[in-house]
Amino acid sequence: MKETIGGDTTSIETEAVSNKEEKTMKQIINVFSENDWTYEESIHFLPEIEKLLKLICFKQRILKKD
């Protein structure tokens, strides 16, 4: 990500990352909503998603070393 130092403008690269994050968040929220999850249930489930992503990341690093 690149930002203009001392200014209020951000680069196109930073904006693209922000748009990607926003799109992903909306998709995740929609999946919970489409499957009749309450906001509270969704919030409590997020740590499980984080654990799974960390496990996948760890396994990818192990596989790349071989």
Secondary structure, 3 states (H helix, E strand, C coil): CCECCCCCCECHHHHHHHHHHHHHHHHHHHHHHHCCCCHHHHHHHHHHHHHHHHHHHHHHHHHHHC
